[in-house]
Amino acid sequence: MTSPLPAEDAIYIATSRGQEGPYPPEQVRNLWNRGLLPESARYWRQGMVDWLPVREFVDAPVAAPPLPSHAAEHTPSATSPASAEGSPEAASPVDAPPLRAGEAAGPPAHPAPSAEPAAGALLAGPAVLADPPVVRLVTHTGEYGPYTDAQMRAMWMQGQLPRDAFVWAPGMAEWRPVAEYVMRAPPTPTGAAVAPDPAAQAAQAAVVVAATVAPLGPLTSALSGVAIAGAVFAGLRALSEVGRLVDLQLLGRLDRVAEYQFRTAVLAGFQGLLAAAALALFCFWLYRAARNLRGMGARGLRFSPEWAVGWLFVPLLNSFRPFEVVAEVARASARPSNWQDEPVPSAITRWWMLWLLYVLGYLLAWMAARAAEPASLAPPLNSLAVSLVGLATWLALRRAVSLVGGLQAEWLAGAHTRAATPTGGAGESAPGA
């Protein structure tokens, strides 16, 4: 049994065919947007003293839900659509006073239209508006719109919308990411009774999703190259320390202490430059990898792309939080639709353990070298151990980034394949499903 329509939501429509209703507000807008109400149609609802054109009601802004917390934090100039305007009645040109005591609850007689349309004009009216401008957009710079569905899709495909933007339109319960909005199938034109084609819808979604996921390959290749160079210099430093041990301890050539100190300083300088380059590339790589997860359909992620990088620079917390970030990226890249059930790849754990061991060993070796004699055995032994751990760390980094890059490249190739075969994958699901 259908629950009765609340009095404050009941809207009556007057046309040449007579009075109709009551209708809920959403149905009135739907009838108008589909061209099923004539231009001369008028409406009345409880609290109004006279009939008004339906266009004024339809053109009044619809109250949107509050912005999501993580979007509102980045929109200092944007105001929530549900704040000042309030309900559609409050935003309409007429300030409707409340009913007076003893006033009839039913609608008053509607005035005769100035140009009464012929019978059956209810189906004529204005031209059909299959894609009304009702979509609102919010970014870190503010709130924009309304736009049509076609405009939103065009701006997205042209790269004019930030990937962290949110959209809202009438009928949506809350603000949703713009990538999620454009992934859905486009609206069917009014009057077109076309049965939905699951395969075509999946292919259309694959086209949109593939356009929202940036290839990770170039950054992965660059970072892997730097990691290989770092491993090479770590190996050279290890060989230098072995030669230093042989000359100073076995052959007793103490005259070469200064030469080895200079060689160690040069190799350490190159390693520092490689470490700086690797950090910069890793930041770009991690940001893009984390951002791609949204377009791949992953939900319930703990870390935003910005904080995925930001945790690298937070003291103390950067001893474990970046590992959690990369582990989440790897798990979601392997299975975006249900990544919480994926285990953390051993390559990620191995890389992080070696990195922590390298940092700790480097600090201990540096402090020991400052207190030891130049010709003593401790400095070259410590440096050799740290160099070997550093070599393993560089190789583990290369393995970790190649793993994630390969998983995302495999997913992206599958998305392009689904997009290229709209009728051949009836059994396939949409990306991220």
QUIFENJO-V921447 format. One record per backbone hydrogen bond with DSSP energy under -1.0 kcal/mol. NH is the residue of the N-H (numbers start at 1). CO is the residue of the C=O. If there is no record, write none. Layout:
nh=NH co=CO
nh=NH co=CO
This chain:
nh=9 co=6
nh=11 co=23
nh=12 co=44
nh=13 co=20
nh=14 co=42
nh=15 co=18
nh=18 co=15
nh=20 co=13
nh=23 co=11
nh=28 co=24
nh=29 co=25
nh=30 co=26
nh=31 co=27
nh=32 co=28
nh=33 co=29
nh=34 co=30
nh=35 co=32
nh=36 co=31
nh=41 co=38
nh=42 co=14
nh=43 co=52
nh=44 co=12
nh=48 co=45
nh=52 co=43
nh=54 co=41
nh=58 co=54
nh=59 co=55
nh=71 co=68
nh=72 co=68
nh=73 co=69
nh=74 co=71
nh=75 co=72
nh=83 co=80
nh=91 co=87
nh=96 co=94
nh=103 co=100
nh=121 co=118
nh=123 co=120
nh=124 co=121
nh=129 co=33
nh=134 co=132
nh=135 co=147
nh=136 co=168
nh=137 co=144
nh=138 co=166
nh=139 co=142
nh=144 co=137
nh=147 co=135
nh=152 co=148
nh=153 co=149
nh=154 co=150
nh=155 co=151
nh=156 co=152
nh=157 co=153
nh=158 co=154
nh=159 co=156
nh=160 co=155
nh=165 co=162
nh=166 co=138
nh=167 co=176
nh=168 co=136
nh=172 co=169
nh=176 co=167
nh=178 co=165
nh=181 co=177
nh=182 co=178
nh=183 co=179
nh=192 co=189
nh=194 co=192
nh=201 co=197
nh=202 co=198
nh=203 co=199
nh=204 co=200
nh=205 co=201
nh=206 co=202
nh=207 co=203
nh=208 co=204
nh=209 co=205
nh=210 co=206
nh=211 co=207
nh=212 co=209
nh=220 co=216
nh=221 co=217
nh=222 co=218
nh=223 co=219
nh=224 co=220
nh=225 co=221
nh=226 co=222
nh=227 co=223
nh=228 co=224
nh=229 co=225
nh=230 co=226
nh=231 co=227
nh=232 co=228
nh=233 co=229
nh=234 co=230
nh=235 co=231
nh=236 co=232
nh=237 co=233
nh=238 co=234
nh=239 co=235
nh=240 co=236
nh=241 co=237
nh=242 co=238
nh=243 co=239
nh=244 co=240
nh=245 co=241
nh=246 co=242
nh=247 co=243
nh=248 co=244
nh=249 co=245
nh=250 co=245
nh=251 co=246
nh=253 co=247
nh=254 co=252
nh=256 co=253
nh=257 co=254
nh=260 co=256
nh=261 co=257
nh=262 co=258
nh=263 co=259
nh=264 co=260
nh=265 co=261
nh=266 co=262
nh=267 co=263
nh=268 co=264
nh=269 co=265
nh=270 co=266
nh=271 co=267
nh=272 co=268
nh=273 co=269
nh=274 co=270
nh=275 co=271
nh=276 co=272
nh=277 co=273
nh=278 co=274
nh=279 co=275
nh=280 co=276
nh=281 co=277
nh=282 co=278
nh=283 co=279
nh=284 co=280
nh=285 co=281
nh=286 co=282
nh=287 co=283
nh=288 co=284
nh=289 co=285
nh=290 co=286
nh=291 co=287
nh=292 co=288
nh=296 co=292
nh=297 co=294
nh=298 co=293
nh=308 co=304
nh=310 co=306
nh=311 co=307
nh=312 co=309
nh=313 co=310
nh=317 co=315
nh=318 co=314
nh=319 co=316
nh=320 co=317
nh=321 co=317
nh=324 co=320
nh=325 co=321
nh=326 co=322
nh=327 co=323
nh=328 co=324
nh=329 co=325
nh=330 co=326
nh=331 co=327
nh=332 co=328
nh=333 co=329
nh=334 co=330
nh=335 co=331
nh=341 co=338
nh=342 co=339
nh=349 co=345
nh=350 co=346
nh=351 co=347
nh=352 co=348
nh=353 co=349
nh=354 co=350
nh=355 co=351
nh=356 co=352
nh=357 co=353
nh=358 co=354
nh=359 co=355
nh=360 co=356
nh=361 co=357
nh=362 co=358
nh=363 co=359
nh=364 co=360
nh=365 co=361
nh=366 co=362
nh=367 co=363
nh=368 co=364
nh=369 co=365
nh=370 co=366
nh=372 co=368
nh=376 co=373
nh=381 co=377
nh=382 co=378
nh=383 co=379
nh=384 co=380
nh=385 co=381
nh=386 co=382
nh=387 co=383
nh=388 co=384
nh=389 co=385
nh=390 co=386
nh=391 co=387
nh=392 co=388
nh=393 co=389
nh=394 co=390
nh=395 co=391
nh=396 co=392
nh=397 co=393
nh=398 co=394
nh=399 co=395
nh=400 co=396
nh=401 co=397
nh=402 co=398
nh=403 co=399
nh=404 co=400
nh=405 co=401
nh=406 co=402
nh=407 co=403
nh=408 co=404
nh=409 co=405
nh=410 co=406
nh=411 co=407
nh=412 co=408
nh=413 co=409
nh=414 co=410
nh=415 co=411
nh=416 co=412
nh=417 co=413
nh=418 co=414
nh=419 co=415
nh=420 co=416
nh=428 co=425
nh=433 co=430
